[in-house]
Amino acid sequence: MVQKEGEKQRIPVKIQIAEQQYSKAEVKEMFERVIRRMDTLILGENKSFDRVEQNLNLLAKVPDEPVEVTWELDRYDVMNIKGEIQKPKLRETGTVVNISAVLTYTEDETKQARYQCAVCVYPQKLTKEEMENQSIVREIQRKEKEEREHPFFYLPEKVGDQTLTYYRKMQDRGLVLIIMGVLVGILLKALDKQNQEKKMAERKNQMILDYPDIVNKLTLYMGAGMTVKRAWKKIAEDYKRLRDITGIRYAYEEMCSSCHEMDSGVAESSCYENYGRRCDVQAYVRLGALLSQNLRKGTKGLTQLLKAEALQAFEDRKANARKRGEEAGTKLLLPMFLMLSVVLVIVIVPAFLSMQM
């Protein structure tokens, strides 16, 4: 943007900056530098020009230099203009190929330099395995030529002493599908595990919420003169009657299972202990142990212990409610920050645009 003195209007101007022009001395130095690099640049995977078995890298432009390269060879039957070796014309004793290149300064085509070298090209030395592979390919090609007039082409079953087995080449699409299938399987497994953990957490939270009610009901029924077993079955029966209304409550379901254990002949004390272990919540483990111990020692004082347990459960429930409320407040922080960011953008962007004008 250009602004004239005394005027508020700014005029947009596009300027194209050309590359830096070299002086004659700098061009000469650049060509010398490039020629020193050429041997390394064109060798490719070969170790020296005295024995060239791999393709040369006859590049068209020198990296990091404003120089274009044009190549000339005296044996195009041995190597083409790209540096690729023509294998049918190679000899075991080696073939000398003279290579020359014209280096041209891209900013001034009149400024040029010449690079020359000679390479000795040999057939590539093959390992035993590579030679065997080549013999298999040659045999297949020979077989194909012999059976061109037939409607079917039968691949050779043996080459020399080796028995051959053929397979279709796996397409990239098939490999991608396999990888995607494996990834999807892993993700589904992880999702299933996450869902199971989520269900277990929901089950545990539901049991913690139901614990004060269960203890209060036990205290009420036992205070009315019921035995522990009768109070336990009364709570389970009431739950079964109202299950369609309240839905499944895991703690009560485990109480029903304990009732079935009692009816099948399992000791009452063992049923209470098993109940705590199945619930896998510390409060229920404590309740099961409390009922089992007092059943062995006698139920004297059990009502007072249950009242104390009910008060403690109620306090735990209030603490749990406060904790869940704090967690909910923490989860709301991210949406609040996002809303704050939107408000800042709405306020700042118009102000910034007005300053530009």
C-alpha positions as CSV (number, residue, x, y, z in Angstrom):
1,M,0.0,0.0,0.0
2,V,1.3,3.5,-0.9
3,Q,0.0,6.7,0.7
4,K,0.7,10.1,-0.8
5,E,1.6,12.9,1.5
6,G,-1.4,14.9,2.6
7,E,-3.9,12.3,1.4
8,K,-5.7,9.6,3.5
9,Q,-6.3,7.2,0.6
10,R,-3.9,4.3,0.2
11,I,-3.1,2.9,-3.3
12,P,-2.4,-0.9,-3.7
13,V,0.8,-1.5,-5.6
14,K,2.1,-4.9,-6.8
15,I,5.9,-5.2,-7.2
16,Q,7.6,-8.2,-8.8
17,I,11.2,-8.6,-7.5
18,A,13.5,-10.6,-9.8
19,E,16.4,-12.8,-8.6
20,Q,19.7,-11.2,-7.9
21,Q,21.9,-10.8,-10.9
22,Y,25.4,-12.2,-10.6
23,S,28.5,-10.3,-11.9
24,K,30.9,-12.0,-14.3
25,A,33.2,-12.9,-11.5
26,E,30.4,-14.3,-9.4
27,V,29.0,-16.4,-12.4
28,K,32.5,-17.8,-13.0
29,E,32.8,-18.7,-9.3
30,M,29.4,-20.3,-9.4
31,F,30.2,-22.5,-12.4
32,E,33.4,-23.6,-10.7
33,R,31.4,-24.5,-7.6
34,V,28.8,-26.4,-9.6
35,I,31.4,-28.3,-11.5
36,R,33.1,-29.4,-8.2
37,R,29.7,-30.7,-7.1
38,M,28.7,-32.5,-10.3
39,D,30.6,-35.7,-9.6
40,T,28.8,-36.2,-6.3
41,L,25.4,-35.2,-7.7
42,I,25.3,-37.5,-10.7
43,L,26.9,-40.6,-9.1
44,G,23.6,-41.7,-7.4
45,E,24.0,-45.1,-5.7
46,N,27.3,-45.8,-7.4
47,K,30.6,-45.5,-5.5
48,S,32.8,-44.3,-8.4
49,F,32.8,-43.6,-12.1
50,D,35.2,-46.5,-12.6
51,R,32.4,-49.0,-12.0
52,V,28.9,-47.9,-12.6
53,E,26.2,-50.5,-12.1
54,Q,23.3,-48.4,-11.0
55,N,21.5,-45.6,-13.0
56,L,23.2,-42.2,-12.9
57,N,21.3,-39.0,-11.7
58,L,21.6,-36.8,-14.8
59,L,19.7,-33.9,-13.3
60,A,18.2,-31.1,-15.4
61,K,18.8,-28.4,-12.8
62,V,21.4,-28.0,-10.1
63,P,19.9,-27.8,-6.6
64,D,20.2,-24.4,-4.8
65,E,21.9,-22.9,-7.9
66,P,20.5,-20.9,-10.8
67,V,21.9,-23.4,-13.3
68,E,20.2,-25.6,-15.9
69,V,21.9,-28.6,-17.3
70,T,21.8,-30.2,-20.8
71,W,23.4,-33.6,-21.3
72,E,25.1,-35.3,-24.2
73,L,26.4,-38.9,-24.4
74,D,28.4,-40.8,-27.0
75,R,26.7,-44.2,-26.3
76,Y,23.0,-43.8,-26.1
77,D,22.7,-47.6,-26.7
78,V,24.3,-48.1,-23.2
79,M,22.8,-45.2,-21.3
80,N,20.0,-42.8,-22.2
81,I,19.7,-39.1,-21.6
82,K,18.2,-39.6,-18.1
83,G,21.2,-41.7,-16.9
84,E,19.2,-45.0,-17.1
85,I,21.4,-48.0,-18.0
86,Q,20.3,-50.0,-21.1
87,K,21.0,-53.6,-19.9
88,P,20.9,-55.5,-23.3
89,K,24.0,-53.7,-24.6
90,L,26.2,-54.1,-21.5
91,R,29.3,-56.2,-21.6
92,E,31.0,-58.1,-18.7
93,T,34.3,-56.3,-19.4
94,G,32.6,-52.9,-19.1
95,T,31.6,-50.2,-21.6
96,V,33.1,-46.6,-21.5
97,V,30.6,-43.8,-21.9
98,N,31.7,-40.2,-22.4
99,I,29.3,-37.8,-20.8
100,S,29.3,-34.0,-21.3
101,A,27.0,-31.4,-19.9
102,V,26.3,-27.7,-20.8
103,L,25.7,-25.6,-17.7
104,T,23.6,-22.5,-18.4
105,Y,23.0,-19.6,-16.1
106,T,19.3,-19.2,-16.0
107,E,19.3,-15.4,-15.8
108,D,21.6,-15.0,-18.8
109,E,21.6,-17.9,-21.3
110,T,24.7,-16.6,-23.0
111,K,26.8,-17.5,-19.9
112,Q,27.6,-21.2,-20.1
113,A,30.2,-23.7,-18.9
114,R,31.0,-27.3,-19.8
115,Y,31.4,-30.3,-17.6
116,Q,32.8,-33.6,-18.9
117,C,33.4,-37.0,-17.4
118,A,33.8,-40.7,-18.5
119,V,32.1,-43.6,-16.8
120,C,32.7,-47.3,-17.2
121,V,29.3,-49.2,-17.1
122,Y,29.2,-52.8,-16.0
123,P,26.3,-55.2,-15.7
124,Q,25.0,-55.3,-12.1
125,K,26.3,-58.1,-9.9
126,L,23.5,-60.2,-8.9
127,T,23.2,-62.4,-5.8
128,K,22.3,-66.1,-6.1
129,E,18.7,-65.3,-5.2
130,E,18.4,-62.5,-7.8
131,M,19.9,-64.8,-10.5
132,E,17.3,-67.5,-9.6
133,N,14.5,-64.9,-9.8
134,Q,15.7,-63.8,-13.2
135,S,15.8,-67.4,-14.5
136,I,12.2,-67.8,-13.3
137,V,11.1,-64.7,-15.2
138,R,13.0,-65.8,-18.3
139,E,11.3,-69.2,-18.2
140,I,7.9,-67.6,-17.8
141,Q,8.5,-65.3,-20.7
142,R,9.7,-68.2,-22.9
143,K,6.6,-70.2,-22.0
144,E,4.4,-67.3,-22.8
145,K,6.0,-66.9,-26.3
146,E,5.5,-70.6,-27.0
147,E,1.8,-70.7,-26.1
148,R,0.7,-67.4,-27.7
149,E,-1.4,-69.4,-30.3
150,H,-3.2,-71.4,-27.5
151,P,-6.4,-70.1,-25.8
152,F,-4.8,-70.7,-22.4
153,F,-1.4,-69.9,-20.9
154,Y,-0.1,-72.4,-18.4
155,L,2.6,-71.2,-16.0
156,P,5.5,-73.5,-15.5
157,E,5.3,-75.7,-12.4
158,K,9.0,-76.2,-12.1
159,V,12.2,-74.2,-13.0
160,G,15.2,-76.3,-12.6
161,D,15.0,-78.1,-9.3
162,Q,12.5,-75.6,-7.8
163,T,8.8,-76.1,-7.6
164,L,6.8,-73.0,-8.1
165,T,3.5,-71.8,-6.5
166,Y,1.7,-68.8,-7.9
167,Y,-0.4,-66.2,-6.0
168,R,-2.3,-63.2,-7.1
169,K,-0.7,-60.0,-6.1
170,M,-2.6,-58.2,-3.4
171,Q,-3.9,-54.8,-4.5
172,D,-3.2,-51.7,-2.4
173,R,-7.0,-51.4,-2.0
174,G,-7.2,-54.8,-0.3
175,L,-4.3,-54.0,2.0
176,V,-6.0,-50.7,2.9
177,L,-9.2,-52.5,3.7
178,I,-7.4,-55.1,5.8
179,I,-5.7,-52.3,7.8
180,M,-9.0,-50.4,8.1
181,G,-10.7,-53.6,9.3
182,V,-8.1,-54.2,12.0
183,L,-8.3,-50.6,13.1
184,V,-12.1,-50.7,13.2
185,G,-11.9,-53.9,15.2
186,I,-9.5,-52.3,17.7
187,L,-11.7,-49.2,18.0
188,L,-14.8,-51.3,18.5
189,K,-13.1,-53.3,21.2
190,A,-12.0,-50.1,22.9
191,L,-15.5,-48.7,22.5
192,D,-17.0,-51.8,24.0
193,K,-14.6,-51.6,27.0
194,Q,-15.4,-47.9,27.4
195,N,-19.1,-48.7,27.4
196,Q,-18.6,-51.4,30.0
197,E,-16.7,-49.1,32.2
198,K,-19.4,-46.5,31.8
199,K,-22.1,-49.0,32.7
200,M,-20.1,-50.1,35.8
201,A,-19.7,-46.4,36.9
202,E,-23.5,-45.8,36.4
203,R,-24.2,-49.0,38.4
204,K,-21.9,-47.9,41.2
205,N,-23.4,-44.4,41.3
206,Q,-27.0,-45.8,41.4
207,M,-26.1,-48.2,44.2
208,I,-24.6,-45.4,46.2
209,L,-27.7,-43.3,45.8
210,D,-30.0,-46.3,46.9
211,Y,-27.9,-47.2,49.9
212,P,-29.5,-44.7,52.4
213,D,-33.0,-45.9,51.4
214,I,-32.1,-49.5,51.9
215,V,-30.6,-48.9,55.4
216,N,-33.6,-46.7,56.4
217,K,-36.0,-49.5,55.3
218,L,-34.1,-52.1,57.3
219,T,-34.0,-49.9,60.3
220,L,-37.8,-49.2,60.0
221,Y,-38.8,-52.8,59.6
222,M,-36.5,-54.1,62.3
223,G,-37.7,-51.4,64.6
224,A,-41.3,-52.6,64.0
225,G,-40.3,-56.1,65.3
226,M,-39.3,-58.0,62.1
227,T,-36.2,-60.2,61.9
228,V,-33.3,-59.3,59.6
229,K,-34.3,-62.0,57.2
230,R,-38.0,-61.0,57.1
231,A,-37.1,-57.3,56.7
232,W,-34.7,-58.2,53.9
233,K,-37.3,-60.3,52.0
234,K,-40.0,-57.6,52.6
235,I,-37.7,-55.0,50.9
236,A,-37.1,-57.4,48.0
237,E,-40.8,-58.2,47.6
238,D,-41.7,-54.5,47.6
239,Y,-39.1,-53.8,44.9
240,K,-40.4,-56.7,42.7
241,R,-43.9,-55.3,42.9
242,L,-42.8,-51.8,41.9
243,R,-40.1,-52.8,39.4
244,D,-42.1,-51.7,36.4
245,I,-42.5,-48.2,37.9
246,T,-39.1,-47.7,39.4
247,G,-37.1,-49.5,36.7
248,I,-34.1,-51.8,37.4
249,R,-32.2,-50.9,40.6
250,Y,-29.1,-52.9,40.9
251,A,-28.8,-52.9,44.7
252,Y,-32.3,-54.3,45.0
253,E,-31.7,-56.8,42.2
254,E,-28.8,-58.2,44.3
255,M,-31.1,-58.3,47.3
256,C,-33.5,-60.5,45.3
257,S,-30.5,-62.8,44.4
258,S,-29.7,-63.0,48.1
259,C,-33.3,-64.1,48.8
260,H,-33.0,-66.8,46.2
261,E,-29.8,-68.0,47.9
262,M,-31.5,-68.1,51.3
263,D,-34.4,-70.1,49.8
264,S,-32.0,-72.6,48.2
265,G,-30.4,-73.4,51.6
266,V,-27.3,-71.1,51.8
267,A,-26.5,-69.9,55.3
268,E,-28.1,-66.5,56.0
269,S,-24.8,-64.9,57.2
270,S,-23.1,-66.1,54.0
271,C,-25.9,-64.5,51.9
272,Y,-25.3,-61.1,53.4
273,E,-21.5,-61.3,52.9
274,N,-22.0,-62.5,49.3
275,Y,-24.4,-59.6,48.8
276,G,-21.7,-57.1,49.7
277,R,-19.1,-58.7,47.5
278,R,-21.4,-58.8,44.5
279,C,-22.3,-55.1,44.9
280,D,-18.6,-54.3,45.0
281,V,-19.2,-51.0,46.8
282,Q,-17.6,-50.3,50.2
283,A,-20.8,-49.3,51.8
284,Y,-22.6,-52.5,50.9
285,V,-19.6,-54.6,51.9
286,R,-19.8,-52.9,55.3
287,L,-23.6,-53.5,55.5
288,G,-23.2,-57.2,54.7
289,A,-20.4,-57.7,57.3
290,L,-22.5,-55.8,59.9
291,L,-25.6,-58.0,59.3
292,S,-23.5,-61.2,59.2
293,Q,-21.6,-60.4,62.4
294,N,-24.7,-59.4,64.4
295,L,-26.5,-62.5,63.2
296,R,-23.8,-64.7,64.7
297,K,-23.5,-62.6,68.0
298,G,-27.2,-61.8,68.3
299,T,-29.3,-58.9,67.0
300,K,-29.1,-56.9,70.2
301,G,-28.1,-53.3,69.4
302,L,-28.4,-53.9,65.7
303,T,-31.1,-51.3,65.3
304,Q,-29.0,-48.6,66.8
305,L,-26.1,-49.6,64.6
306,L,-28.3,-49.4,61.5
307,K,-29.6,-46.0,62.6
308,A,-26.0,-44.8,62.9
309,E,-25.2,-46.3,59.5
310,A,-28.3,-44.6,58.0
311,L,-27.1,-41.2,59.3
312,Q,-23.6,-41.8,58.0
313,A,-25.1,-42.9,54.6
314,F,-27.2,-39.7,54.4
315,E,-24.2,-37.6,55.1
316,D,-22.2,-39.5,52.4
317,R,-25.1,-39.0,50.0
318,K,-25.0,-35.2,50.6
319,A,-21.2,-35.1,50.1
320,N,-21.6,-37.1,46.9
321,A,-24.2,-34.7,45.7
322,R,-21.9,-31.7,46.4
323,K,-19.1,-33.5,44.6
324,R,-21.2,-34.1,41.5
325,G,-22.4,-30.5,41.5
326,E,-18.7,-29.3,41.5
327,E,-17.9,-31.7,38.6
328,A,-20.8,-30.3,36.7
329,G,-19.6,-26.8,37.3
330,T,-16.1,-27.8,36.0
331,K,-17.6,-29.3,32.9
332,L,-19.3,-26.0,32.1
333,L,-16.0,-24.1,32.1
334,L,-15.2,-25.1,28.5
335,P,-18.5,-23.9,27.0
336,M,-18.1,-20.7,29.0
337,F,-14.6,-20.1,27.6
338,L,-15.9,-20.8,24.1
339,M,-18.7,-18.3,24.5
340,L,-16.2,-15.7,25.9
341,S,-14.0,-16.3,22.8
342,V,-17.0,-15.7,20.5
343,V,-17.9,-12.5,22.3
344,L,-14.3,-11.2,22.1
345,V,-14.3,-11.9,18.4
346,I,-17.6,-10.1,17.9
347,V,-16.2,-7.1,19.8
348,I,-12.6,-6.9,18.6
349,V,-12.9,-7.8,14.9
350,P,-15.2,-4.8,14.0
351,A,-13.0,-2.5,16.0
352,F,-9.9,-3.8,14.2
353,L,-11.5,-3.5,10.8
354,S,-12.6,0.1,11.5
355,M,-9.0,1.0,12.5
356,Q,-7.7,-0.4,9.1
357,M,-10.1,1.9,7.2
